[in-house]
Amino acid sequence: MQLDSDLRDELAKLAAQDFQGVSLGEAVNRLIKEHKINRVMRRYEELRSDAEEWANYQADGVAWDATAGDDLPDSGEEYPEHAR
C-alpha cells in the first residue's frame, strides 16, 4: 500500500498517541474495526428513530431469547451502562 508521507505521518502519530504505539498496520486494523462498530451503532440509531421498527426489533430479540431457553440475563442486566 502506498501512502503519501503526510498521511503516513498522521497515521504514525495516531498509532503512538491513541493506540499505545502499535504498528501502522495494527492502527489501520483498529480504525477499520472502529469504523465497523460505528456503522452498527448508526444503524441502531436509525432503528430507534422509527418507533415501529424499534419495537419490532425488540420483539424479535425477546422471541429469540425465549427460544434459547438458556436462562441467562439479557445484556441490559449484565451491562447496564449500555442499556437504553
Number of C-alpha atoms within 10 A of each C-alpha: 2 5 9 7 9 9 10 13 13 11 18 19 14 17 21 15 11 11 16 10 14 16 14 18 12 13 20 15 12 15 14 12 12 12 12 12 12 12 12 12 12 12 12 13 12 13 16 14 11 11 11 11 13 16 13 13 15 12 12 12 13 12 11 11 15 11 9 9 8 8 8 10 9 13 10 11 11 11 9 10 8 9 10 5
